[in-house]
Amino acid sequence: MRIGHCQIEVKVGEFEGNLSKVVTWLERAVRDRVEIVCFPECCLTGYPDTEELARKGAFTADSPEVMKVLDRTAKFEAIAIVGFNELRGKDLYNSALVVYKGHILGTYSKCSAYQQFHKQGREFPVFEHKGIKFGVIICSDGGFIEPTRILALKGVKVVFAPHYNYITKEYLLTHFQEVRADHVARASENRVYFVRGNNVNLGKDPGITRYDGVGYGDSYIVDPYGEIVVRSRRFREDFIFADIDPKMAEDHAWKLGRSLWSYREFGKLLAEAAAK
């Protein structure tokens, strides 16, 4: 199977423009025979750091905006993972739609939502395409052990992790090092492919009001042994893809796989240590 990511710049409050860009890059992905492609975190709405702006552009999963997404992407022979600020009643979530040929396969909501106005998701759906199970986490979720491990325990072989990174210049190098280390660990400890799908900013992001930052890109696909098999260029829009071998994601350690064996052997001890 061929999987990929479109590293693009998105704008706060510009749904139509963001959707048009998604369609344009999805066309390119399909030309390259990519079968599952993801886009940056909140790519349809932008990723503002204030609740007022986030709510202004947010919509529900059954909204006219989502109907437009389904209509505009229905012709493509590829699954697309597209993020947005989601309204559910009065609550606001940082979510990703998984869509295919005019249908919603499901949604995932960020479980480690960084913005305080976002509710935390606690469901980890699994999707399947052509016999390969995959799941979605969002940005900072990949910095924690459990989200990817939960998906691995459910049989997932590919984890898509759309990001939106707008980092201060002072923290840029540290962030670069930290996220790469996190993602290599998530891939190798769970024997999965891990797709770090970042955004890029070609100028100042008007949606980020608390600091000046840099959206540097650096998207990549890590194989189940922790090797980066392809990465994007930095500081520019780009598209990456790779052919994956499901057999590389088979985990026969302890005849259970390391994730399940670890949980069975150490789960109780971990809980006891946390309680102390």
N, C-alpha and C positions, 0 to 999 in steps of 0.2 A: 504494500500500500504506500502511496505517496501522500505525505502530509506537509503542511506549510503554514506560514504566517506572513501577513501583510503589515509591515512596519510603516504606519502612516501618521500624519499629523491630523488631529481633529480639533474642532473649534467648539467652545462652549456656546450653547444656544443656537447652533446652526444645524438643526436636524437634517434639513433637505440637502445641504451641502455635504454633510458627513455621510449621508446615505448614498449620494451620488458617487462619492469617493470610494465607498465600500463596493459599490457595483462595478466601478471601473477596475479596481484591483482584483475583484473576484473574477472578472472576465479574463484577466491575465493568468490568474491561478488555474482556471479551467483550461486555458490554452496549453498550459504546462502539465495538464493531466493530474493536477492535485485533487485528491478525493476528500480531504478534510482540511479546512483552512480557518485559522482564527485571526481576529483583529484585536486591536488594543482594548484594554479595560475602558468601559464607558465610551466606546467609539461613536455611538449614535448621539449622545447627549453632551459629550465633553465631561471633564472631571473637575468641577469647581470645588473650592474648599470652604464655601459658605452654604448654609442650608437654604438661604433665600434663592441663590442661583441654581442650586441643585433641584429644588422643588419647581422652579420656574420651567425647567426643561424636561422634567420627569414625566413619565406616562406609565400606564398599566400594561400588562402583558396581553390584554385583549383590546387595546386602543387602536384608533385609526392609524397611528404611527406604525404600530407593529404590523397592521394589515398592509401598509405600504412596503415594509421590509419584505414580507412574504411575497407580495405581488412582484416586486422588482427583482427578487432572487430566485423565483420559481423556475426559471428557464435553465438554471445552471445544474450541471451534473456534479455538484459538490456540496458537502455539508459545510455551512458557515457558522462560526461562533462569533456573535456580535454582542458587545456590552452596552448597558444603558442604566440610567438612574430609574429604578422601578418603583412605582407607587402601588402599595397594597393597602387599601383603606387609607388611614392617616399615616401609615408607616412608609418609610423610604428605605429601599434596599439598593445595594450595588450588585447588579445582576448581569448574567450573560444568557442570551437566547441561543439555543442550538436549533438551527433551521435547515430544512432540506426539501427542495422542490415544492415550495409553497406551504409547508407544514411546520409547526413547532414540534420538535421532538422532545423538548423540555427546557427547563431553566435551572440555572445554578445561582445562588446568592452568596456573596463573599462571607466567609465565616470569621475573618479577622479584620472586619471593616475598620479602617484607620480613622475615618471621619466620624465624629461622635453622633452626627445626625443620622447615620446609617444604622439600621437594625442588623444584628448578626444573624447570618444564615446558619442553619444547623442540619441541612439535608445534603446528602452527597449522592446525587443520581448517577447512574451508569448508563451509557449509551453504547450501541453496538452497530457497526457498519461492516458488512462483508466479512462477518465472523470475528472481527477485532473489537474488543471492548475498550472504550475510552471514557475519560471523565474530565471535568473542568474544575480548576481552582482559580482564584484570582489574586494576583500580585502578592501581597504580604502573606497570604495563606501558605505559600511555598517556603516561608521562613520557619515554619513549624513542622514538627515531625508528623503529627497525627492526620491532617487532611489528606496528604498523599498516601499515607499508610492505610487509611480507611478505604480509599479507592482501590489500592492494591489488594487488600483483603477481599474486596468484592470482585476481583478478577480482572481489573483494568490493566491494560498493557501500554496505553499511551495517556499521559496527563498533559492537557493543554492549560497553560497558565498565562492568560492575557494580563498585561501590566499597563499601568500608567505611572511612569516615573518622571518627576520634575524635581531635580535634586539641586541643592545649593552647591556652589562651586567648592566650598570648604569641605563638604561631605562626599563629593563626587567619587574620588578614588576609593574611599572606604566602602561606599555603597557598591561600587563596581566589584570589589573583592568579596564582600559579604554575600551578595546575591549569587554570584557564580559558585561560591563554596556551598551555599544552601542547595542549589539546584543539582549540582554534581552529587551531593549527598542523597537528595531525594531520589534521583535516578538509580544510583548504585545500590542503596540500601533496600530498595523495593523492587529492583530489577524491572524498571519501566523506562520507556522513552519519555523525556520531559521537554516540553516546548515552552521556552521562555519567550513570550510574544510581547515585545515592548512597543511603546509609542516613540515618536520623535517630535521635537519642537524646533521649528525653523526660526523662531523669534520668541519674544516674551509671551507667556500664557496669561491672558487677561482673566482667566478663571481662578488663578492662584493669586490670592491677594495678600498673603502674610509674609511672603519672601520672594526674592528673585532666584530663579533656578535655571537648570539646563535639562532639557529632555534629550538625552544623548543616544537613545536607541539601544544597540547591542542586543538584538534578539538572536536566539540560537536554539538548536535542537541537540539535546544530550542523549546519548544512547544508554542502554541498560548497564553498561560497564563504566559509565561516568565520562565518556569521551564526547567532546563537542564535535559533531559531525558536520555542522554547517553553522555559520553565523552571518549576521547582516553587517553592512557597513554602518558606521556611526555618523550621527549628525546629518542624516538624510533619509528620505523615504526609501524603502527597499522591500524586497520580497525574497523570502528564503523557502526552500523546500528540500525534502530528503525522502528517499525510498527507505522504508523500514522493513526489517525482517522480524516477524512475530516470534520466530524461534529464539531470537536473542533475548526476548523478554520472558522466556520460560524459567521459572525458579523452582529448582528441585532440591534446594538445601533442606536437610533434615526430613526429606520426603513430604514437607509441608510448605516450604518456602520460608525465607527468613522472617518475614513480617508476622506470619501466623505463629511460627515457632517462638519468636520473641515474645509475642503477646501471651501465649500459653505458659511460657516458662517464667516470665518476669513481670507480667501484668499485675499480679497481686503484690509482689514486692515493691513495684513502682508506686502503687496506691498507698502502701504502708509508709514508704519513704516520704511521699507527699504529705501524708497526714501528720507526720512528725515535724 
